[in-house]
Amino acid sequence: MIPTVYLAIDPLLTSHRAEITYTWRTLLTGMGYSWCERAWGEAPVTIAYTTDPAHTPPAAMVINARIERWRAPAQTRLIGSKQWHGYTLPLLADDQSTGQPIVANGCLYIPDDPIFAAFWLLSGYEEEQYPVLKHGYRDLSGTPMIEEGLLRRAPVSAIGCWLAERLEQFGLPSGIPRWPNGAQLAATCGHDVDYPEVVRWLEPLRIIGRQGLRGLGAALDVIRGRRHHWHFHSWMDLEERIGARSAFYFVARKGSLREYATGLPDPFYDVQAPRFRALFRELSNAGWEIGLHASYRAYSDRTLFAAERARLAAASDQSIEGNRHHYWHLNSQQPEQTLLLHEQIGFCYDASLTHNRYLGWRRSSVWPFFPWHRTLRRSIRTLQLPTGWMDDHLFGQKRFNPGDPHTLLTELRETVTRQGGLLLVDVHDYVYDDRLFPGWAATYRELWETLAAQGRVWFTTPAAIAHHWIRRATQIETASIGLNG
C-alpha cells in the first residue's frame, strides 16, 4: 500500500502549473508517496502550496510559494546554504537566512519556497549562471556550491528527505522503499572505455606528464610491452569479490590520432573488431552491462548518435539501454536538447550530468529523475542516473577538490546513505594498473569495500537500477490522482 499525500495548489499559480506539478511529482516519487490533488478549498489536505499562507484550506503543512520566482527563474541567485533539522538546503537571494519552519495551531508553516528551489536546481538554472570553459565545462570557482560544499550534499533530494520526515511527524506512514530487498542505497559504477589499447609511443608521454620523472620506469615498461590498459578482467575480479556488477561504456565511433590532434578526442579502437566482440560476449554472459559512450560530437547530430548506438548493438549482439557522453560533452548552452535526444533515440537511461572538475551531484539530487525540458514544458522520458564521482576528480582535478580524498568520498557515501540514494561513480577502464595510475583503482576498491562492509547496499548494474526506478515511479503514478501539467 502506497501512502498518499493530499495536495492543493493555489490557483494563482496556474501559469506555472507545468513546472510546479513536475517538481511535486519528482519529489513525491523520490519520497515514495502517491498523490491526490484536490481543488483549492475543496477539503482539508496534507499540504497546501500557496502564495498567501494566511489564506489556505485546512492543511497539516503550508508551503509559501514565491510566485515572483516562478515568473522569472533565471533571475534567482544562490547565495549560500541553511540547515533545517540537520539537512543542508539551498539559500536563495531574499530567503530568510535564519528563518525556520514554525508550528502554529497544529500546522507547519514553511517559508522560502523549497519547492521552487528544488525545481531551480534540478532544471539547471543554477549552473547556467557560471562561465563556460573548454568542452562545455562550467567554472564554479567561488560559488556556494563549492565554498559551502553544496555539490556534495545534494540539496534537492535533501529537500525531499526533509519533507518526508515532516510528514511522518504528522502521522503519515513512511513512503514505499526506494530500493529492493531492504537496501538503504544503491551503488554502481560506469567504466568509461577510453583507452583500452595502449599507443606505445604516446602513452609514455602521458605517464611522464602525470607522474614526472617518477613515472620513467612505468613509461619504459609500456614501451617494452610489459604494461597495458586491457584490464576488463581485473575490474570484473575486483567487483566479483564484493558481489557487485557494473557497466562498461564503449565508444562506437573510431577516432584517430590526427583527429585527436585537431580537437576531436574520440578513442582509437573499433568495437567491431573480433577482440571486442569476444569481450562483449564475456561481459554479458557474466552479468556486466554494455552501454554507449557517445562520441564527442554525438550530441550535435541525432542521426550520428543513433547510428553509434546501432553500431554498438550490432557489435555486442544486444540492446544498448544506457549512455554516458565522452568528455561529458553535451550542448553546453541547452543541455536539455541533448537530453531530449536520449528520449528520441530510445535510451532507457543516461548518466552524463556531472561536473568534470568537481566532485558531487551537478543537479543536486542523489535520486534518479526525469529531466525537465523548458521549451516543451514537460519531463524527458529517459531517466537520468546522477553521477557523483569521477576518478579524475581526486587526481588530475584534485586542485578543484581540495582535502583528503578519503574524507571527501566518505562525505559522498554518508550523503547517499542518509538520503537513501544512488551512488553512481565513473572509473575509467585504463586506470587499474597502480604503476601507471598510482592509487586510482585502490581508491575505488576501498570505497566499494567500505560500502559492502556497511551493508544494506544494492550493488547492481546501472540498467537494473534504471528499470527498478522506472517500475517504482510507474507504480506510484498509477496509484495517484492529479498533478497533471
C-alpha positions as CSV (number, residue, x, y, z in Angstrom):
1,M,0.0,0.0,0.0
2,I,1.4,3.4,-1.0
3,P,0.7,6.2,1.4
4,T,-1.0,9.2,-0.2
5,V,-0.3,12.9,0.2
6,Y,-3.3,15.1,-0.4
7,L,-2.2,18.3,-2.1
8,A,-3.8,21.6,-3.1
9,I,-2.1,24.2,-5.3
10,D,-3.1,27.9,-5.2
11,P,-5.0,28.8,-8.4
12,L,-2.9,31.9,-8.7
13,L,0.0,29.7,-9.7
14,T,-1.8,28.3,-12.8
15,S,0.6,29.9,-15.3
16,H,3.4,27.9,-13.8
17,R,1.5,24.7,-13.2
18,A,3.6,22.6,-15.6
19,E,6.8,23.4,-13.7
20,I,5.2,23.1,-10.3
21,T,3.5,19.8,-10.8
22,Y,6.7,18.3,-12.4
23,T,8.6,19.3,-9.2
24,W,6.0,17.8,-6.9
25,R,5.8,14.6,-8.9
26,T,9.6,14.3,-8.9
27,L,9.9,14.9,-5.1
28,L,7.0,12.7,-4.1
29,T,8.2,9.9,-6.3
30,G,11.6,10.1,-4.6
31,M,9.9,10.2,-1.2
32,G,7.8,7.1,-2.0
33,Y,4.3,8.7,-1.8
34,S,1.4,8.7,-4.2
35,W,-0.5,11.9,-4.5
36,C,-4.1,13.1,-4.7
37,E,-4.6,16.6,-5.9
38,R,-7.6,18.4,-4.6
39,A,-9.2,21.7,-5.8
40,W,-8.3,24.7,-3.8
41,G,-10.6,25.0,-0.8
42,E,-12.4,21.8,-1.6
43,A,-11.4,19.8,1.5
44,P,-8.6,19.5,4.1
45,V,-5.3,18.5,2.6
46,T,-1.9,17.3,3.8
47,I,-0.1,20.1,2.0
48,A,-1.3,23.5,0.8
49,Y,1.1,25.2,-1.7
50,T,0.1,28.8,-1.6
51,T,1.0,32.4,-2.5
52,D,-0.7,33.6,0.7
53,P,-0.1,31.5,3.8
54,A,-2.7,33.5,5.7
55,H,-5.5,32.2,3.4
56,T,-5.4,28.5,2.7
57,P,-7.6,25.4,3.0
58,P,-7.1,23.4,6.2
59,A,-3.7,21.7,5.9
60,A,-1.1,19.9,8.0
61,M,1.6,21.7,6.1
62,V,1.6,25.1,4.4
63,I,4.4,26.0,2.0
64,N,4.9,29.6,0.9
65,A,5.0,29.7,-2.9
66,R,7.2,32.5,-4.2
67,I,5.3,33.4,-7.4
68,E,7.8,36.1,-8.4
69,R,10.5,33.4,-8.6
70,W,8.3,31.1,-10.8
71,R,7.8,34.1,-13.1
72,A,11.5,34.7,-13.6
73,P,13.6,31.7,-12.5
74,A,16.7,32.9,-14.4
75,Q,16.8,36.0,-12.1
76,T,17.2,33.9,-9.0
77,R,20.6,33.6,-7.4
78,L,22.1,31.0,-4.9
79,I,23.8,32.8,-2.1
80,G,24.6,30.1,0.4
81,S,23.1,27.3,2.4
82,K,21.0,26.8,5.5
83,Q,20.4,24.0,8.0
84,W,16.9,22.6,8.6
85,H,16.8,19.6,11.0
86,G,20.3,18.6,10.0
87,Y,19.8,18.8,6.3
88,T,21.8,21.3,4.2
89,L,19.4,23.2,2.0
90,P,19.9,25.9,-0.6
91,L,19.7,29.6,0.5
92,L,18.4,31.7,-2.4
93,A,18.6,35.5,-2.6
94,D,15.8,37.1,-0.4
95,D,15.4,33.9,1.6
96,Q,15.3,34.3,5.4
97,S,18.8,33.1,6.3
98,T,17.8,32.4,9.9
99,G,14.2,31.6,9.2
100,Q,12.9,28.2,10.2
101,P,9.6,26.4,9.7
102,I,7.2,27.0,12.6
103,V,4.2,25.1,14.0
104,A,1.1,27.1,14.8
105,N,-2.3,25.7,15.6
106,G,-1.2,22.2,14.6
107,C,0.0,23.4,11.2
108,L,3.6,23.5,9.9
109,Y,4.3,26.8,8.1
110,I,7.3,26.6,5.7
111,P,8.9,29.8,4.4
112,D,11.2,30.4,1.4
113,D,9.6,28.0,-1.0
114,P,11.8,24.9,-1.1
115,I,9.7,23.6,-4.0
116,F,10.9,26.3,-6.3
117,A,14.5,25.8,-5.0
118,A,14.2,22.1,-6.0
119,F,13.0,23.0,-9.5
120,W,15.6,25.7,-10.0
121,L,18.4,23.4,-9.2
122,L,17.1,20.2,-10.8
123,S,16.3,22.0,-14.1
124,G,19.7,23.6,-14.5
125,Y,19.0,27.3,-13.9
126,E,21.7,27.5,-11.2
127,E,24.5,26.1,-13.3
128,E,23.9,28.2,-16.4
129,Q,24.9,31.3,-14.5
130,Y,28.6,30.2,-14.4
131,P,31.3,30.7,-17.1
132,V,31.6,28.1,-19.8
133,L,35.0,26.5,-20.3
134,K,36.5,24.2,-22.9
135,H,34.4,21.2,-23.7
136,G,31.4,23.0,-22.3
137,Y,32.5,22.6,-18.7
138,R,31.3,25.1,-16.1
139,D,33.6,27.1,-13.8
140,L,32.0,27.1,-10.3
141,S,35.0,28.8,-8.6
142,G,33.9,30.8,-5.6
143,T,30.3,29.8,-5.7
144,P,28.4,28.4,-2.7
145,M,28.2,25.1,-4.5
146,I,32.0,24.8,-4.0
147,E,32.7,27.1,-1.0
148,E,29.9,25.6,1.2
149,G,30.1,22.1,-0.2
150,L,26.6,22.0,-1.6
151,L,27.6,19.8,-4.5
152,R,28.4,17.0,-2.1
153,R,25.2,17.4,-0.1
154,A,22.6,17.0,-2.8
155,P,20.2,19.7,-1.6
156,V,17.3,18.7,-3.9
157,S,17.0,15.2,-2.6
158,A,17.7,16.6,0.8
159,I,14.5,18.7,0.4
160,G,12.6,15.6,-0.3
161,C,14.0,13.8,2.7
162,W,13.3,16.8,4.9
163,L,9.7,16.9,3.7
164,A,9.2,13.2,4.2
165,E,10.4,13.4,7.8
166,R,8.0,16.2,8.5
167,L,5.1,14.2,7.0
168,E,6.0,11.3,9.3
169,Q,5.9,13.7,12.3
170,F,2.3,14.5,11.3
171,G,1.4,10.8,11.3
172,L,1.8,9.8,7.7
173,P,3.4,6.4,7.2
174,S,6.8,6.2,5.6
175,G,6.9,6.2,1.8
176,I,7.5,2.9,-0.1
177,P,11.2,1.9,-0.2
178,R,13.4,3.3,-2.8
179,W,15.4,0.1,-3.3
180,P,14.6,-3.6,-3.2
181,N,15.3,-6.3,-0.5
182,G,15.7,-3.8,2.4
183,A,18.6,-2.0,0.8
184,Q,19.2,1.5,2.1
185,L,21.0,2.7,-1.0
186,A,22.1,1.6,-4.5
187,A,25.7,1.6,-5.8
188,T,27.1,1.0,-9.2
189,C,30.0,2.0,-11.5
190,G,30.1,3.0,-15.1
191,H,33.5,2.4,-16.6
192,D,34.2,4.8,-19.5
193,V,36.2,2.8,-22.0
194,D,38.5,5.4,-23.5
195,Y,41.9,3.8,-24.0
196,P,41.8,0.0,-23.7
197,E,44.6,-0.4,-26.2
198,V,47.9,1.4,-25.5
199,V,49.6,3.5,-28.1
200,R,53.2,2.7,-27.2
201,W,54.8,5.9,-28.2
202,L,52.0,8.2,-26.9
203,E,51.2,6.7,-23.5
204,P,54.8,7.1,-22.1
205,L,54.5,10.8,-22.7
206,R,51.1,10.9,-20.8
207,I,52.7,8.9,-17.9
208,I,55.6,11.4,-17.6
209,G,53.0,14.2,-17.8
210,R,51.1,12.8,-14.8
211,Q,54.0,11.5,-12.7
212,G,57.1,13.4,-13.7
213,L,60.4,11.6,-13.6
214,R,58.9,9.1,-11.0
215,G,57.0,7.6,-13.9
216,L,60.0,6.9,-16.1
217,G,60.1,3.2,-15.1
218,A,56.4,2.7,-15.9
219,A,56.9,4.6,-19.2
220,L,59.7,2.2,-20.2
221,D,57.5,-0.8,-19.3
222,V,54.8,0.5,-21.7
223,I,57.3,1.0,-24.4
224,R,58.6,-2.6,-23.9
225,G,55.0,-4.0,-23.9
226,R,55.2,-5.1,-20.2
227,R,52.2,-2.9,-19.1
228,H,48.9,-2.3,-20.8
229,H,45.4,-0.9,-20.4
230,W,43.3,-4.1,-21.2
231,H,42.1,-4.7,-17.6
232,F,38.5,-5.7,-18.1
233,H,39.1,-9.0,-16.2
234,S,40.8,-7.1,-13.4
235,W,37.8,-4.9,-12.9
236,M,35.5,-7.9,-13.1
237,D,37.5,-9.8,-10.5
238,L,37.6,-6.8,-8.2
239,E,33.8,-6.3,-8.4
240,E,33.1,-10.0,-8.2
241,R,34.8,-10.3,-4.9
242,I,32.4,-7.6,-3.5
243,G,29.4,-9.1,-5.1
244,A,29.0,-6.0,-7.4
245,R,28.2,-5.6,-11.1
246,S,28.9,-2.5,-13.3
247,A,28.6,-1.2,-16.8
248,F,31.3,-0.6,-19.4
249,Y,30.5,2.3,-21.8
250,F,32.1,1.8,-25.2
251,V,32.7,4.5,-27.9
252,A,31.2,3.2,-31.2
253,R,32.9,5.8,-33.4
254,K,36.5,5.1,-34.1
255,G,38.7,8.2,-33.9
256,S,42.3,8.7,-34.9
257,L,45.5,10.4,-33.7
258,R,45.1,13.0,-36.5
259,E,41.6,13.9,-35.3
260,Y,42.8,14.0,-31.7
261,A,45.5,16.4,-32.6
262,T,42.9,18.7,-34.3
263,G,40.5,18.8,-31.4
264,L,38.3,15.7,-31.9
265,P,39.3,13.5,-29.0
266,D,37.4,10.2,-29.7
267,P,39.2,7.0,-28.8
268,F,41.0,4.9,-31.4
269,Y,39.5,1.4,-31.0
270,D,37.0,-0.4,-33.2
271,V,34.1,-2.1,-31.4
272,Q,33.5,-4.4,-34.4
273,A,37.0,-5.9,-34.1
274,P,37.0,-9.6,-33.1
275,R,38.7,-8.8,-29.8
276,F,35.9,-6.6,-28.7
277,R,33.2,-8.9,-30.0
278,A,34.6,-11.6,-27.8
279,L,34.9,-9.2,-24.9
280,F,31.2,-8.2,-25.2
281,R,30.1,-11.9,-25.1
282,E,32.2,-12.5,-22.0
283,L,31.0,-9.3,-20.2
284,S,27.3,-10.0,-21.0
285,N,27.5,-13.7,-20.0
286,A,29.0,-12.8,-16.6
287,G,26.3,-10.2,-15.9
288,W,28.1,-6.9,-16.7
289,E,26.3,-4.3,-18.7
290,I,27.4,-2.9,-22.1
291,G,26.5,0.8,-22.6
292,L,27.3,3.5,-25.1
293,H,29.9,6.2,-24.5
294,A,28.6,8.7,-27.0
295,S,31.3,10.3,-29.1
296,Y,32.5,13.8,-28.6
297,R,30.1,15.4,-31.2
298,A,27.3,12.9,-31.0
299,Y,25.1,15.5,-29.2
300,S,25.1,17.7,-32.3
301,D,23.6,15.1,-34.7
302,R,20.7,12.8,-33.9
303,T,21.4,10.6,-36.9
304,L,25.0,10.1,-36.0
305,F,24.1,9.5,-32.4
306,A,21.5,6.8,-33.3
307,A,24.0,5.2,-35.7
308,E,26.5,4.9,-32.9
309,R,24.0,3.1,-30.7
310,A,23.0,0.8,-33.5
311,R,26.7,0.0,-34.3
312,L,27.4,-1.0,-30.7
313,A,24.2,-3.0,-30.5
314,A,25.3,-4.9,-33.7
315,A,28.8,-5.5,-32.4
316,S,27.7,-6.7,-29.0
317,D,24.6,-8.5,-30.2
318,Q,22.4,-6.9,-27.5
319,S,20.2,-3.9,-26.9
320,I,22.0,-0.8,-25.6
321,E,20.0,0.8,-22.8
322,G,22.3,3.3,-21.2
323,N,24.6,6.1,-22.3
324,R,27.2,8.4,-21.0
325,H,28.8,11.2,-23.1
326,H,32.5,11.2,-23.8
327,Y,34.1,14.2,-22.1
328,W,30.6,14.8,-20.6
329,H,30.1,16.7,-23.8
330,L,26.5,17.9,-24.1
331,N,25.0,21.0,-25.7
332,S,26.6,23.5,-23.3
333,Q,24.0,26.2,-23.8
334,Q,21.0,24.0,-23.8
335,P,21.8,20.6,-22.1
336,E,18.1,19.6,-22.2
337,Q,18.4,19.5,-26.0
338,T,20.9,16.7,-25.7
339,L,18.8,15.0,-23.0
340,L,15.9,15.1,-25.4
341,L,17.9,13.2,-28.0
342,H,18.2,10.4,-25.5
343,E,14.5,10.0,-25.5
344,Q,14.2,10.3,-29.2
345,I,16.8,7.7,-29.8
346,G,15.3,5.3,-27.3
347,F,17.7,5.1,-24.3
348,C,16.3,3.8,-21.0
349,Y,18.7,6.0,-19.1
350,D,21.6,8.4,-19.4
351,A,24.4,9.2,-16.8
352,S,26.0,12.3,-18.3
353,L,25.0,15.1,-15.9
354,T,28.1,15.8,-13.8
355,H,30.8,18.4,-13.5
356,N,34.2,17.4,-15.0
357,R,36.1,19.5,-12.4
358,Y,34.0,19.0,-9.2
359,L,33.1,16.1,-7.0
360,G,29.3,15.9,-6.3
361,W,25.9,16.0,-8.0
362,R,25.5,18.5,-10.8
363,R,21.7,18.7,-10.5
364,S,21.7,18.4,-6.7
365,S,20.0,15.0,-6.3
366,V,21.1,11.6,-5.4
367,W,17.8,10.2,-6.6
368,P,17.3,9.3,-10.2
369,F,15.0,11.7,-12.0
370,F,13.4,12.5,-15.4
371,P,14.9,15.8,-16.5
372,W,12.9,18.9,-17.3
373,H,12.7,20.3,-20.8
374,R,12.0,24.1,-20.6
375,T,10.7,24.6,-24.1
376,L,8.4,21.6,-24.2
377,R,7.5,22.2,-20.6
378,R,7.5,18.5,-19.8
379,S,9.8,15.9,-18.4
380,I,12.0,13.9,-20.7
381,R,11.2,10.2,-20.7
382,T,14.8,9.0,-20.5
383,L,15.8,8.6,-16.8
384,Q,18.8,10.4,-15.6
385,L,21.1,8.5,-13.2
386,P,23.2,11.1,-11.4
387,T,26.9,10.5,-11.3
388,G,28.6,11.7,-8.1
389,W,32.3,10.9,-8.5
390,M,34.7,10.5,-11.4
391,D,38.1,9.0,-10.6
392,D,39.9,12.1,-12.0
393,H,38.2,14.4,-9.5
394,L,40.7,13.2,-6.9
395,F,43.8,13.1,-9.1
396,G,44.0,15.2,-12.3
397,Q,41.4,17.6,-10.9
398,K,42.5,17.5,-7.3
399,R,43.2,21.2,-7.1
400,F,39.4,21.8,-7.6
401,N,38.6,19.3,-4.8
402,P,41.0,20.1,-2.0
403,G,41.1,17.9,1.1
404,D,41.8,14.4,2.0
405,P,40.3,12.0,-0.7
406,H,39.1,9.5,1.9
407,T,37.2,12.3,3.7
408,L,35.6,13.6,0.5
409,L,34.4,10.2,-0.5
410,T,33.2,9.5,3.0
411,E,31.1,12.6,2.7
412,L,29.6,11.4,-0.6
413,R,28.9,8.0,0.9
414,E,27.2,9.5,4.0
415,T,25.1,11.8,1.9
416,V,23.8,8.9,-0.2
417,T,23.2,6.7,2.8
418,R,21.2,9.3,4.7
419,Q,19.2,10.3,1.7
420,G,18.7,6.7,0.5
421,G,20.0,7.5,-2.9
422,L,22.2,6.1,-5.7
423,L,26.0,6.3,-5.6
424,L,27.0,6.1,-9.3
425,V,30.7,6.5,-10.0
426,D,32.8,6.8,-13.1
427,V,36.1,4.8,-13.0
428,H,37.9,4.7,-16.4
429,D,38.8,1.4,-18.0
430,Y,42.5,2.1,-18.2
431,V,43.4,3.2,-14.7
432,Y,43.7,-0.2,-13.0
433,D,47.5,-0.6,-13.1
434,D,48.9,1.0,-9.9
435,R,52.2,1.7,-11.6
436,L,50.6,3.7,-14.4
437,F,47.9,5.3,-12.2
438,P,49.0,5.2,-8.6
439,G,46.1,5.0,-6.2
440,W,43.3,5.2,-8.7
441,A,41.9,1.6,-8.6
442,A,42.7,1.4,-4.9
443,T,40.5,4.4,-4.2
444,Y,37.6,2.7,-6.0
445,R,38.2,-0.6,-4.3
446,E,38.3,1.0,-0.8
447,L,35.1,2.8,-1.4
448,W,33.3,-0.3,-2.6
449,E,34.7,-2.4,0.2
450,T,33.5,0.2,2.8
451,L,30.0,0.1,1.3
452,A,30.0,-3.7,1.3
453,A,31.0,-3.7,5.0
454,Q,28.4,-1.0,5.8
455,G,25.7,-3.4,4.5
456,R,22.2,-2.8,3.1
457,V,23.6,-1.7,-0.3
458,W,22.2,-2.9,-3.6
459,F,25.1,-3.5,-5.9
460,T,23.9,-4.0,-9.5
461,T,24.2,-2.5,-13.0
462,P,23.0,1.0,-13.9
463,A,20.4,-0.6,-16.3
464,A,19.0,-2.7,-13.4
465,I,18.8,0.4,-11.3
466,A,17.1,2.4,-14.0
467,H,14.5,-0.4,-14.7
468,H,13.7,-0.6,-11.0
469,W,13.3,3.1,-10.6
470,I,11.0,3.4,-13.7
471,R,8.8,0.5,-12.4
472,R,8.6,2.1,-9.0
473,A,7.7,5.5,-10.5
474,T,5.1,3.9,-12.7
475,Q,3.6,2.1,-9.7
476,I,3.4,5.4,-7.7
477,E,1.9,7.4,-10.6
478,T,-0.7,4.7,-11.3
479,A,-1.9,5.0,-7.6
480,S,-2.0,8.8,-7.9
481,I,-4.6,11.4,-8.9
482,G,-3.9,14.8,-10.4
483,L,-0.7,16.9,-10.6
484,N,-1.0,16.9,-14.4
485,G,0.7,19.7,-16.2
